[in-house]
Amino acid sequence: MPVYPTHTMKAFDDELDRLNQTLGRMGGLAETQLGTAVQAMLTRDEALAAQVISGDDQVDGAEDHINEQVVRLLALRQPVADDLRLVMSALRVASALERIADHATSTAHRVAVLNQAPMVPAVKSVARLGWLVRDLLKEALDAFMSRDADRALKVWERDEEVDDLYSSLFRELLTYMMEDPRHIAPCTHLQFIAKNLERVGDHATNLAEATWFVVHGTPLSANRPKKDMSSYTMAEPRHLSPQDQSPE
Amino acid sequence: MPVYPTHTMKAFDDELDRLNQTLGRMGGLAETQLGTAVQAMLTRDEALAAQVISGDDQVDGAEDHINEQVVRLLALRQPVADDLRLVMSALRVASALERIADHATSTAHRVAVLNQAPMVPAVKSVARLGWLVRDLLKEALDAFMSRDADRALKVWERDEEVDDLYSSLFRELLTYMMEDPRHIAPCTHLQFIAKNLERVGDHATNLAEATWFVVHGTPLSANRPKKDMSSYTMAEPRHLSPQDQSPE
């Protein structure tokens, strides 16, 4: 690692601090967008959903800002080793947060549509998945901001919970659709929302991996638990027992 | 713009060439993954789908390789202005290609599931969307590799076609689901595949925007046509006229 004069190190540290602050703000934004979108869906609140949709630009702006800071840091400070790892992880975190906010916006877009049909009870189960991934996102962000690899590992291990809940939700929604053709359209939108939320869980996992890599310098993903693939299965009416047909 | 000694410019140009070659290879990979996934869905060919799934690592590896090349270029050559724009666009293009390949893999994962049920005719309409976005991706890649902004603009304008086709497909799939409960599970998977393909169209649009930005130095997105939001609408059985109920 090169030896910098003291004032250069100070300037570098200041820029890293600023980058961290932007990341923290962007994380808070993404978390709020997600929570607000789930709340809007659950309470059928279109004004709240509109707030999420119009807030997406702010998240995109934060990502652009982080990318600019990173380019400046790379070009002017030429960080190596640990510092380079830290700077590059900022890009990865910003990209994950932008995609999380996209999923929140996509969820918000469907609120007005869902309101055109009577409420299906399954919306509560979808919200449950929403709260789970919001909690995981919050934990993942806190772990990243405090460079706490063990806390990140715990988030990473909990992605299985998300996959399990998503899989049972996928099946639950299919049973509602099979019960009554009037449920098909709203439940199709709920299927998309559930998929969005499951993806948020994946991105929280990515944040955890970035934290681990920043702290330890080795990838966490090598020993990732196998993903549950049961939502990639077919559930036909004849395969469903009577109690499966009215879950919730 | 700084004046480099000749040998430095030569080294920079060589590295840019290498970066471009990696991008070209990655683009070819993503295009193949997409085409193969659609073909596997249409012909119910699980071996072909497995090929797509196992090929995803290669695409991820290509993105990592591009990211490393970009970091090295930024740190060692400190490009400014046009050169910096070109180097940063590589990150954007690589990220779009990685996400396109992800959508192809996600499509491939559903082939084995779709094969558990009899074929629904709507699969042909989904494949039509697949061929459209594959053609747009090919055009977008050619435009980027040849730095042809006008060609990129044409791709960008055609994203509306994708949105229109996706919206009618969304409704078509709903009608199949309403016709027969046995269609619900396979058509839910087809809804996800259609959404994946529509997203590929968005990423092809991103490639076109990156090309425009590299050539002109100004963003193209300012005057983007309004997105069709009709797939965010509710289609209830009572809203469908008889001919709508059996499209295809």
Interface residues (C-beta under 8 A of the other chain):
Chain A: N67 V71 L74 A75 L76 Q78 P79 V80 L84 M88 L91 S95 H109 R110 A112 V113 L114 Q116 A117 L174 M177 M178 P181 R182 I184 A185 P186 T188 H189 Q191 F192 K195 M229 Y232 T233 M234 A235 E236 P237
Chain B: N67 V71 L74 A75 L76 Q78 P79 V80 L84 M88 L91 S95 H109 R110 A112 V113 L114 Q116 A117 L174 M177 M178 P181 R182 I184 A185 P186 T188 H189 Q191 F192 K195 M229 Y232 T233 M234 A235 E236 P237
